[in-house]
Amino acid sequence: MWALTILAVIAVGVLVQPSGYLVFLPVVLGLALVLAFALQLIEPVRTGLVNRLAATFGGVLLILLVSTAVMAPLAFASGAAL
């Protein structure tokens, strides 16, 4: 899941104009969380579901925090507004 999040962040960085970074990074967060939850529900082992989801969500948030710290100055330099 973390690798998919990294790939999605790279896709945003390559395909989206810098002024749109702050719009699409929350979309990546939402999609990653929904996909992680769906993948965990598909798995037949229910033991540890909360721990696995917490680890996944924590990793996704950390990845997006770092990517936002890198991309936000680029977005603001290109004229993005909050």
SEVEX-978203 format. One record per residue: residue in one letter; x, y, z of N, C-alpha, C, O in turn. Coordinates in steps of 0.001 Angstrom, whole numbers, plus 500000, padded with zeros to 6 digits. Layout:
! residues N
aXYZXYZXYZXYZ
...
//
This chain:
! residues 82
m500814498818500000500000500000500000500865501256500000500557502242499331
w501938501199500755502829502357500810503464502593499448503641503739499037
a503805501530498751504405501680497416503410502310496443503795503129495608
l502145501937496545501129502554495691500967504035496016500738504848495120
t501085504382497278500999505790497673502175506569497097502002507684496606
i503355505995497155504532506662496594504375506825495087504706507878494542
l503878505802494415503649505901492971502599506969492643502735507691491655
a501569507066493457500537508076493224501093509483493432500754510401492685
v501941509656494440502559510968494683503474511335493515503494512485493075
i504223510366493021505089510624491864504243510976490647504603511867489876
a503125510284490471502232510588489348501678512009489463501574512716488461
v501327512423490667500861513799490865501972514773490528501732515784489868
g503169514485490966504289515377490688504616515499489215505071516549488762
v504386514430488463504725514436487041503572514952486184503792515706485236
l502349514553486511501216514825485635500444516104485950499733516620485088
v500570516615487155499786517777487571500672519009487567501853518937487905
q500098520136487183500843521393487253501110521718488721500306521359489581
p502222522388489024502566522664490419501473523392491207501361523194492417
s500680524214490560499621524913491289498516523963491745497706524335492594
g498463522751491205497451521779491592497911520733492582497137519846492943
y499145520812493027499668519811493966498820519723495227498486518629495682
l498475520870495789497753520869497068496307520436496910495627520184497905
v495830520346495691494485519844495436494505518320495325493603517649495827
f495524517779494674495533516351494385496165515493495484495894514293495537
l496986516056496353497560515238497426496493514750498407496572513598498833
p495498515561498791494416514996499621493593513932498897493062513021499531
v493487514042497588492795513003496810493573511690496912492980510623497069
v494891511773496822495731510578496984495526509983498376495428508765498525
l495462510840499392495234510358500758493909509609500849493859508501501384
g492850510196500338491544509552500403491501508229499665490975507242500178
l492051508208498463492061506964497690492902505889498373492526504717498383
a494031506285498940494887505308499617494193504720500838494305503522501098
l493483505545501581492810505037502774491642504123502416491443503095503063
v490875504481501404489757503634500979490278502310500422489734501249500729
l491318502370499613491891501148499050492492500258500136492344499037500089
a493165500862501111493738500078502207492640499379503002492772498205503352
f491569500095503284490470499491504026489842498355503229489543497297503784
a489641498566501939489055497523501095489959496287501037489479495158501131
l491257496504500883492182495366500827492216494601502140492335493376502142
q492113495314503258492118494631504555490829493838504762490847492783505398
l489714494337504232488456493601504380488400492367503486487725491392503815
i489103492406502362489135491251501463489912490091502095489587488923501886
e490934490435502863491769489408503487490938488593504480490213489169505291
p491034487265504429490190486442505296490589486477506776489777486126507632
v491796486885507090492245486910508482491757488204509127492160489294508720
r490898488086510124490342489265510783491170489680512001491058490814512467
t491988488784512512492793489100513680493838490150513318494588489990512354
g493878491219514097494859492272513872494449493293512830495292494049512348
l493169493333512470492704494262511445492999495709511836493494496487511021
v492700496061513060492911497438513508494392497789513500494758498899513111
n495239496877513916496680497139513923497221497305512507498045498185512257
r496767496473511588497210496592510196496731497899509571497482498557508851
l495487498275509842494968499532509312495705500727509908496001501691509202
a495999500667511200496731501764511838498128501904511246498590503020511009
a498796500797511007500131500850510407500061501384508981500910502177508571
t499062500958508231498901501437506857498602502925506842499232503673506095
f497652503366507655497284504777507688498450505639508150498680506724507614
g499185505152509147500352505902509624501411506051508547501992507125508388
g501665504987507809502645505050506729502207505974505607503010506740505075
v500934505899505248500409506760504194500504508224504622500907509077503832
l500135508518505869500216509895506354501656510402506364501914511554506016
l502582509552506759503993509956506768504495510241505357505190511233505136
i504155509394504418504564509597503021503994510902502495504702511677501853
l502710511150502765502092512372502265502576513612503001502603514697502421
l502955513478504251503532514612504978504855515033504346505098516221504131
v505693514071504055506985514366503423506780514926502020507441515889501631
s505870514328501264505650514819499901505027516210499902505330517018499023
t504174516502500860503605517843500963504671518857501346504666519984500849
a505583518466502226506670519373502607507557519699501406508131520786501339
v507671518777500469508470519015499268507671519777498218508197520692497584
m506414519412498029505615519970496934504934521298497270504662522084496363
a504657521564498528503946522803498884504726524046498509504130524959497939
p506024524146498791506745525342498343506731525523496825506675526649496330
l506780524410496093506686524491494634505307525000494201505191525789493263
a504285524543494884502923524973494552502744526448494838502178527171494018
f503220526912495994503068528309496341503917529209495432503525530336495132
a505066528713495001505910529489494095505257529642492719505528530605492002
s504400528692492360503735528775491065502402529509491125501699529606490119
g502055530022492288500853530828492411499657530150493022498550530678492914
a499818529009493659498693528332494293498273529119495532499101529737496201
a496987529087495822496459529740497005495701528712497836495204527716497311
l495621528961499116494888528043499979493409528277499910492642527585500579
//
